[in-house]
Amino acid sequence: MLAADPAASIAAIAAEAGVDRRTVYRRFASREELLAAIYEARYDAVEQAVANARLRAAPVAVALHRYVEEIIGVNRTWPVELGRLRADEAIRRRRDALIGELDDFLRRATDEGLLRADLPLAWASSLLPQLMHLASQELSELTAAQAADVVVDSFLHGLGTR
């Protein structure tokens, strides 16, 4: 609901959940506290996805596909507006740590020849999350694994026919 309407009221959220708004307020003192819990849960899921992908240990191609598939699943489960995440200091620290881990993985992918060495790391680091975000939304008829196939192929081979 918050993905469709980030300004949704507690009353609307409660109604959608099939509970009274007082029930929501017993658990969360304010709308901000509810939003913080949602973003915290999303980042818990992202961190678990990164751990499941085994970016440091698994073969690069396997880790890439696993990571993309897991993140697409997270994006579909927690489709919240991401700009707000950058405003929260604790979430920003967690996000920065995850970006660092992904950048280390992309360096490894480049060193092992899976990614082009003539492009800046920042290009791959910016492009991959955008592809995953688009796939989460635009390829909703596909499973997360099928959408990951499309993302990984697009990421590694582009859209050209060479």
Steps between C-alpha positions, in 0.01 A plus 500: 500500500780742584664425165184618324440791738798602717276751681243236604360569844518263796121465476526395133786261575303346787191461284704332226648264761152425635567641846395807696742792492528474881652156443768657281563773758542239776793361304634825349481831686500701177492473124874571501560205731297274268699620198828448685396141577414441134835631379682303769324181387586573137867544587498183707373323186764668280779400738370142503489504118862613485601228746308237299673609178842426654661785303846430640504121476276374220613497137440849360230406246313293759524773765384765252189309400421403861542863613278637222231239560498563875489879464216481248314293760569762767389781268175318433438422866595848626411741215556818700622838385878479533582873517384510860756236592783744441363739764534256789857491633491137621350379172750709303791332685355157422444602137858630468636171638294304247615726215860439610445126496341515155786718370752245631307228319490701176877553524539123534270451200718741301825337616365159397401630156122486536468880475683738269806659653479808274188634673499672839385287793247773583321429170439135586422590862233748387358294214440171682262637767306689233458184292383306807253775592358508148474122484319495835232726357495446124547123490240416763366211290835322539621320809791660684732237345373571148527875553854446630583316176392808304687742728824301503492453123430871446770596750765276349409520131300819455216531258701496177522211258879504437 
